[in-house]
Amino acid sequence: MTVWRALNDAEILKAAIPGCKEMTGNADDGFEATVTQKIGPVKATFKGVVTLSDVIEGESYRISGEGKGGPAGYARGGANVRLDETDGVTTLSYEVDAKVGGKLASLGARLIDGVAKKLADQFFENFQNAVAPRSDDEAPDDDDTGREPEKKKGLIKKMFS
């Protein structure tokens, strides 16, 4: 339930959404957000709403966002998020979709799809860090071999691998 509660917390969502400057509201009534993003050569600040739908408490929902970025156009997208718990380990899976209009649409579907995937990956990495920051005992060990230290995965990291 820790992961589920975090997925419904405005402060954690704000920390997780790349470029999010402000987020207010709650899971029941929806959220309002201000997000600044650079997509290709276009940088814009989007003001919009984030809503949760198709909620199955503790298991899954759809998180959707829609924002207007002035002359840059609009962005709309979301993710179907699912949690599965087995033996005390929570696995989070998601599918992402995005649509844009205005100047953003002129960048092409391939670029937009790539950016949507990248932003989704950043969101869930940020979410992981907000929910379960790495503790000192999970920090990479320093050694004298000159090799890059091996990174250890914490419980939440395993959820996203």
Secondary structure, DSSP 4 states (H G I P E B T S, - for coil): -HHHHHHT-HHHHHHHSTTEEEEEEETTTEEEEEEEEEETTEEEEEEEEEEEEEEETTTEEEEEEEEE-GGG-EEEEEEEEEEEEETTEEEEEEEEEEEEEGGGGGG-HHHHHHHHHHHHHHHHHHHHHHHSPPPGGGSPPP-SSSSPPPPPP-HHHHHH-
